[in-house]
Amino acid sequence: MNRIFKAVILVPLLICALLAAIIFLNGKSTEAPPPAHNAPTPQTVFGETEAEPLEEYMLIAEKGYLNLYQKGDSSAPKHSERLDPSLLPASDIKELENGMSFSSAEEAYRAMESFIN
């Protein structure tokens, strides 16, 4: 009688514990929750969002110098370095003469460094 009593009590307890564990583990998902119904979802294409980043800085090759301008303030360069065009491919010089746009000062300074050194 004692064995039957233990089996009748322990088996349902074990089943309940197992079900509780399954429910608990099933509720913990590693997926991100779905966006709110009215929230816009950005479209990703080649690592960029749908909206183009703001181009705030320009590198322009002018009269033997590589000048960094901040858009909207073209009166004087923010930074200027001497440029030796013989050290760069003609395609880079042409691109710099037309102007290269960057969305951050850090990005523009890195590009400037790579052309100067």
MDAnalysis code that builds the backbone (N, CA, C; Angstrom):
import MDAnalysis as mda
import numpy as np

u = mda.Universe.empty(351, n_residues=117, atom_resindex=np.repeat(np.arange(117), 3), trajectory=True)
u.add_TopologyAttr("name", ["N", "CA", "C"] * 117)
u.add_TopologyAttr("resid", np.arange(1, 118))
u.add_TopologyAttr("resname", ["MET", "ASN", "ARG", "ILE", "PHE", "LYS", "ALA", "VAL", "ILE", "LEU", "VAL", "PRO", "LEU", "LEU", "ILE", "CYS", "ALA", "LEU", "LEU", "ALA", "ALA", "ILE", "ILE", "PHE", "LEU", "ASN", "GLY", "LYS", "SER", "THR", "GLU", "ALA", "PRO", "PRO", "PRO", "ALA", "HIS", "ASN", "ALA", "PRO", "THR", "PRO", "GLN", "THR", "VAL", "PHE", "GLY", "GLU", "THR", "GLU", "ALA", "GLU", "PRO", "LEU", "GLU", "GLU", "TYR", "MET", "LEU", "ILE", "ALA", "GLU", "LYS", "GLY", "TYR", "LEU", "ASN", "LEU", "TYR", "GLN", "LYS", "GLY", "ASP", "SER", "SER", "ALA", "PRO", "LYS", "HIS", "SER", "GLU", "ARG", "LEU", "ASP", "PRO", "SER", "LEU", "LEU", "PRO", "ALA", "SER", "ASP", "ILE", "LYS", "GLU", "LEU", "GLU", "ASN", "GLY", "MET", "SER", "PHE", "SER", "SER", "ALA", "GLU", "GLU", "ALA", "TYR", "ARG", "ALA", "MET", "GLU", "SER", "PHE", "ILE", "ASN"])
u.atoms.positions = np.array([
    [0.819, -1.191, 0.000],
    [0.000, 0.000, 0.000],
    [0.865, 1.258, 0.000],
    [1.933, 1.202, 0.690],
    [2.828, 2.343, 0.774],
    [3.454, 2.654, -0.581],
    [3.839, 1.612, -1.334],
    [4.414, 1.798, -2.675],
    [3.381, 2.387, -3.628],
    [2.212, 1.897, -3.622],
    [1.151, 2.385, -4.499],
    [0.849, 3.849, -4.164],
    [0.826, 4.194, -2.918],
    [0.562, 5.556, -2.479],
    [1.654, 6.502, -3.000],
    [2.917, 6.087, -2.872],
    [4.026, 6.896, -3.365],
    [3.941, 7.062, -4.877],
    [3.616, 5.995, -5.595],
    [3.524, 6.054, -7.049],
    [2.382, 6.972, -7.482],
    [1.265, 6.897, -6.778],
    [0.110, 7.720, -7.124],
    [0.420, 9.193, -6.872],
    [1.189, 9.519, -5.884],
    [1.523, 10.908, -5.561],
    [2.720, 11.391, -6.399],
    [3.759, 10.587, -6.498],
    [4.982, 11.026, -7.161],
    [4.863, 11.126, -8.678],
    [4.195, 10.202, -9.330],
    [4.085, 10.223, -10.791],
    [3.385, 11.503, -11.265],
    [2.224, 11.880, -10.718],
    [1.608, 13.133, -11.169],
    [2.467, 14.359, -10.852],
    [3.176, 14.322, -9.710],
    [4.059, 15.443, -9.378],
    [5.194, 15.566, -10.397],
    [5.780, 14.458, -10.776],
    [6.854, 14.465, -11.769],
    [6.342, 14.942, -13.130],
    [5.134, 14.485, -13.501],
    [4.546, 14.910, -14.771],
    [4.283, 16.420, -14.746],
    [3.757, 16.936, -13.642],
    [3.501, 18.376, -13.516],
    [4.806, 19.161, -13.577],
    [5.838, 18.679, -12.907],
    [7.132, 19.367, -12.926],
    [7.712, 19.385, -14.340],
    [7.598, 18.269, -15.048],
    [8.096, 18.169, -16.412],
    [7.333, 19.125, -17.336],
    [6.015, 19.152, -17.210],
    [5.205, 20.067, -18.022],
    [5.527, 21.531, -17.706],
    [5.712, 21.843, -16.443],
    [6.050, 23.211, -16.040],
    [7.395, 23.605, -16.640],
    [8.365, 22.696, -16.627],
    [9.673, 22.985, -17.207],
    [9.570, 23.212, -18.706],
    [8.770, 22.389, -19.386],
    [8.591, 22.538, -20.837],
    [7.937, 23.882, -21.159],
    [6.911, 24.234, -20.415],
    [6.219, 25.505, -20.639],
    [7.155, 26.675, -20.375],
    [7.940, 26.580, -19.303],
    [8.873, 27.647, -18.942],
    [9.931, 27.819, -20.023],
    [10.540, 26.720, -20.453],
    [11.580, 26.795, -21.472],
    [11.030, 27.197, -22.832],
    [9.822, 26.824, -23.125],
    [9.205, 27.179, -24.390],
    [8.901, 28.678, -24.456],
    [8.643, 29.278, -23.325],
    [8.332, 30.702, -23.270],
    [9.559, 31.570, -23.440],
    [10.754, 31.039, -23.193],
    [11.991, 31.800, -23.338],
    [12.490, 31.660, -24.762],
    [12.183, 32.621, -25.586],
    [12.577, 32.587, -26.983],
    [13.747, 33.527, -27.202],
    [14.660, 33.160, -28.096],
    [15.785, 34.034, -28.407],
    [15.447, 34.991, -29.545],
    [14.299, 34.843, -30.150],
    [13.902, 35.730, -31.229],
    [13.450, 37.073, -30.679],
    [13.656, 38.113, -31.466],
    [13.188, 39.438, -31.076],
    [11.665, 39.462, -31.177],
    [11.029, 40.213, -30.297],
    [9.572, 40.291, -30.384],
    [9.172, 40.979, -31.685],
    [8.003, 40.654, -32.200],
    [7.571, 41.295, -33.447],
    [7.362, 42.787, -33.217],
    [7.584, 43.613, -34.249],
    [7.406, 45.054, -34.067],
    [5.940, 45.386, -33.802],
    [5.748, 46.533, -33.168],
    [4.384, 46.991, -32.903],
    [3.650, 47.113, -34.236],
    [2.358, 46.947, -34.201],
    [1.563, 46.912, -35.428],
    [1.727, 48.169, -36.272],
    [1.856, 49.328, -35.625],
    [1.930, 50.572, -36.386],
    [3.358, 51.082, -36.559],
    [4.366, 50.349, -36.062],
    [5.754, 50.797, -36.189],
    [6.300, 50.461, -37.567],
    [6.947, 51.430, -38.224],
    [7.535, 51.138, -39.539],
    [8.770, 50.264, -39.383],
    [8.979, 49.382, -40.308],
    [10.150, 48.507, -40.294],
    [11.103, 48.972, -41.381],
    [12.378, 49.248, -41.034],
    [13.307, 49.695, -42.066],
    [13.634, 48.567, -43.035],
    [13.757, 48.893, -44.294],
    [14.146, 47.926, -45.314],
    [15.664, 47.930, -45.389],
    [16.291, 46.780, -45.274],
    [17.736, 46.704, -45.338],
    [18.169, 46.179, -46.697],
    [19.038, 46.942, -47.356],
    [19.584, 46.538, -48.639],
    [21.090, 46.724, -48.577],
    [21.820, 45.649, -48.673],
    [23.282, 45.679, -48.630],
    [23.792, 46.411, -47.401],
    [23.192, 46.172, -46.247],
    [23.686, 46.730, -44.993],
    [23.298, 48.169, -44.732],
    [22.512, 48.781, -45.597],
    [22.088, 50.157, -45.365],
    [20.577, 50.207, -45.226],
    [20.097, 51.187, -44.485],
    [18.661, 51.323, -44.322],
    [18.074, 51.983, -45.553],
    [16.777, 52.034, -45.597],
    [16.060, 52.589, -46.744],
    [16.452, 54.042, -47.003],
    [16.569, 54.831, -45.941],
    [16.938, 56.238, -46.087],
    [18.452, 56.341, -46.247],
    [18.886, 57.175, -47.164],
    [20.315, 57.383, -47.364],
    [20.860, 58.176, -46.181],
    [22.108, 57.871, -45.747],
    [22.678, 58.646, -44.645],
    [22.945, 60.081, -45.093],
    [22.881, 60.995, -44.154],
    [23.140, 62.387, -44.474],
    [24.611, 62.549, -44.813],
    [24.895, 63.208, -45.913],
    [26.270, 63.481, -46.297],
    [26.616, 64.857, -45.766],
    [27.438, 64.886, -44.732],
    [27.715, 66.149, -44.062],
    [29.099, 66.699, -44.345],
    [30.022, 65.880, -44.884],
    [31.390, 66.310, -45.107],
    [31.822, 65.977, -46.527],
    [32.664, 66.836, -47.110],
    [33.158, 66.646, -48.473],
    [34.681, 66.756, -48.488],
    [35.325, 65.828, -49.185],
    [36.757, 65.922, -49.468],
    [36.875, 66.360, -50.918],
    [37.628, 67.440, -51.144],
    [37.780, 67.957, -52.498],
    [39.249, 68.288, -52.745],
    [39.787, 67.803, -53.871],
    [41.154, 68.139, -54.278],
    [41.108, 69.446, -55.057],
    [41.854, 70.450, -54.555],
    [41.878, 71.774, -55.186],
    [43.284, 72.364, -55.117],
    [43.843, 72.720, -56.261],
    [45.113, 73.452, -56.346],
    [46.223, 72.839, -55.489],
    [46.383, 71.514, -55.564],
    [47.470, 70.857, -54.837],
    [47.180, 70.581, -53.375],
    [45.946, 70.789, -52.958],
    [45.552, 70.528, -51.566],
    [44.333, 69.618, -51.531],
    [44.253, 68.838, -50.477],
    [43.064, 68.031, -50.217],
    [42.324, 68.727, -49.088],
    [41.159, 69.266, -49.394],
    [40.402, 70.074, -48.437],
    [39.179, 69.326, -47.929],
    [38.928, 69.480, -46.633],
    [37.752, 68.892, -45.995],
    [36.788, 70.020, -45.658],
    [35.599, 69.936, -46.252],
    [34.552, 70.934, -46.009],
    [33.396, 70.289, -45.270],
    [32.759, 71.077, -44.432],
    [31.503, 70.629, -43.833],
    [30.396, 71.213, -44.695],
    [29.446, 70.352, -45.090],
    [28.369, 70.824, -45.971],
    [27.635, 71.981, -45.320],
    [27.309, 72.949, -46.124],
    [26.612, 74.126, -45.623],
    [27.576, 75.229, -45.214],
    [28.882, 74.897, -45.094],
    [29.888, 75.894, -44.732],
    [31.064, 75.736, -45.693],
    [30.892, 76.214, -46.917],
    [31.938, 76.047, -47.925],
    [32.854, 77.259, -48.019],
    [32.756, 78.173, -47.066],
    [33.579, 79.378, -47.120],
    [35.057, 79.059, -46.907],
    [35.370, 78.210, -45.957],
    [36.755, 77.830, -45.686],
    [36.796, 76.351, -45.321],
    [37.857, 75.655, -45.744],
    [37.937, 74.235, -45.393],
    [38.091, 74.050, -43.886],
    [37.513, 72.988, -43.396],
    [37.641, 72.629, -41.991],
    [39.064, 72.133, -41.706],
    [39.651, 71.473, -42.729],
    [41.023, 70.960, -42.629],
    [41.595, 70.885, -44.036],
    [42.895, 71.110, -44.160],
    [43.530, 71.090, -45.469],
    [44.905, 70.442, -45.353],
    [45.255, 69.600, -46.336],
    [46.567, 68.936, -46.367],
    [47.123, 69.041, -47.775],
    [48.436, 69.151, -47.870],
    [49.096, 69.172, -49.178],
    [48.888, 67.817, -49.849],
    [48.605, 67.815, -51.150],
    [48.332, 66.589, -51.887],
    [49.283, 66.479, -53.072],
    [49.978, 65.346, -53.157],
    [50.856, 65.084, -54.297],
    [50.117, 64.148, -55.249],
    [49.567, 64.690, -56.341],
    [48.763, 63.879, -57.251],
    [49.540, 62.745, -57.922],
    [50.856, 62.843, -57.970],
    [51.643, 61.793, -58.621],
    [51.656, 60.505, -57.810],
    [51.268, 60.574, -56.549],
    [51.252, 59.386, -55.686],
    [49.935, 58.617, -55.742],
    [48.928, 59.191, -56.412],
    [47.599, 58.562, -56.451],
    [47.222, 58.181, -57.874],
    [46.401, 57.136, -58.017],
    [45.896, 56.790, -59.343],
    [45.025, 57.928, -59.905],
    [45.009, 58.038, -61.225],
    [44.239, 59.097, -61.888],
    [42.757, 59.031, -61.521],
    [42.229, 57.808, -61.338],
    [40.806, 57.671, -60.984],
    [40.512, 58.279, -59.613],
    [41.454, 58.116, -58.658],
    [41.260, 58.720, -57.331],
    [41.305, 60.242, -57.418],
    [42.252, 60.759, -58.198],
    [42.366, 62.219, -58.353],
    [41.079, 62.775, -58.950],
    [40.576, 62.118, -59.982],
    [39.334, 62.576, -60.634],
    [38.169, 62.577, -59.641],
    [38.075, 61.493, -58.853],
    [37.004, 61.394, -57.861],
    [37.135, 62.497, -56.810],
    [38.360, 62.774, -56.378],
    [38.577, 63.821, -55.378],
    [38.303, 65.215, -55.960],
    [38.617, 65.408, -57.232],
    [38.319, 66.700, -57.854],
    [36.817, 66.930, -57.944],
    [36.050, 65.860, -58.151],
    [34.585, 65.969, -58.183],
    [34.004, 66.085, -56.778],
    [34.740, 65.630, -55.781],
    [34.303, 65.686, -54.382],
    [33.764, 64.356, -53.909],
    [34.180, 63.958, -52.719],
    [33.709, 62.718, -52.096],
    [32.922, 63.093, -50.845],
    [31.733, 62.511, -50.699],
    [30.856, 62.817, -49.561],
    [31.002, 61.783, -48.460],
    [30.903, 62.242, -47.223],
    [30.973, 61.372, -46.047],
    [29.916, 61.797, -45.047],
    [29.407, 60.815, -44.298],
    [28.343, 61.119, -43.338],
    [28.869, 61.516, -41.964],
    [30.175, 61.324, -41.719],
    [30.721, 61.734, -40.416],
    [32.123, 62.298, -40.608],
    [32.536, 63.131, -39.669],
    [33.870, 63.727, -39.725],
    [34.933, 62.636, -39.592],
    [34.686, 61.673, -38.721],
    [35.647, 60.588, -38.508],
    [35.912, 59.832, -39.808],
    [34.855, 59.525, -40.526],
    [34.962, 58.819, -41.803],
    [35.749, 59.666, -42.814],
    [35.478, 60.958, -42.856],
    [36.155, 61.857, -43.793],
    [37.637, 61.985, -43.455],
    [37.949, 62.105, -42.160],
    [39.356, 62.214, -41.749],
    [40.122, 60.924, -42.060],
    [39.470, 59.760, -41.865],
    [40.122, 58.490, -42.196],
    [40.445, 58.429, -43.685],
    [39.503, 58.845, -44.513],
    [39.731, 58.830, -45.966],
    [40.852, 59.803, -46.328],
    [40.844, 60.974, -45.705],
    [41.879, 61.972, -45.961],
    [43.259, 61.405, -45.628],
    [43.360, 60.741, -44.481],
    [44.613, 60.110, -44.070],
    [45.099, 59.113, -45.118],
    [44.180, 58.306, -45.629],
    [44.572, 57.274, -46.590],
    [45.071, 57.894, -47.894],
    [44.558, 59.040, -48.290],
    [45.018, 59.689, -49.531],
    [46.339, 60.435, -49.322],
    [46.556, 60.940, -48.133],
    [47.760, 61.730, -47.857],
    [48.964, 60.812, -47.609],
    [48.753, 59.725, -46.900],
    [49.877, 58.825, -46.549],
    [50.133, 57.792, -47.579],
])
